[in-house]
Amino acid sequence: MSENTDTGAAKSPVYIVQVILPSPNRTNGRDYIDDQTEQIHYIFKDGMRKQIAALRGRVKYPIYQNLLDFPPEGETKLWLCNEDKVENIRQSVLEAEKEFQKLDTSLHTQIIFIPLNVHEIQGGELYGQIINAIRYRVLSEVIEKIEDKQGQLTPKFREAVLKLIERMKSINIFNDPQVTQRLEEIREKVLNEDLETVRKELVQELDITRQRIAYVNL
């Protein structure tokens, strides 16, 4: 992917997204026994805490698959999406709410969309950083999908890879045309080229993208 970006690419609003899911570790106070001992009073018993934790794990994927993590290797992330995915994400959170309510009526989910000023971002350093985060996410997920496959792809697995590439379009939150073009190039390579050749090329590209992200974070 080229470093040049088309700053007129974004066509829909972009949001920072905060998803709040119930915690299994809600407390109802604590007692300090001595300088080294603290007794925590959890609201839920151990069995319920395990159910809440397991449900959190299940509901996260349909929510976060539509979000871009920025920066991708940072300890503290922003989660971003564009207008096209707002309703999908909102519906996933509502479905999660129903599941949590089945466990306990005190368990609630919440989602917050904070709009970004895309026009201020475009043309600046932040735009390029986010584009690199998009590239990183696309490359890493495709590589992970094909990592352990050898030789020719079965039709079923090839279809799964192509569906993944199609889903990666939702990560292109600025509708950047170069990202779209690269996704199409990867799609064609998966269809027509030796898998090991494709994997090596993508790994090399991912390494370059990782270096750019690391350089920016310094």
Buried (B, 14 or more C-beta within 10 A) or exposed (E): BEEEBEBEBBEBBBBBBEBEBBBBEEEEEEEEEEEEEEEEEBBBEEEBBEBBEEBBEEBBEBBBBBBBBBBBEEEEBBBBBBBBBBEBBBEBBEBBBEBBBEBBEEBEBEBEBEEBEBEEBBEEEBBBBBBBBBBBBBBBBBBEBBEEBEEEBEEEBBEEBBEBBEEBBBBBBBBBEBBEEBBEEBBEBBEEEEBEEBBEBBEEBBEEBBEBBEEBEE
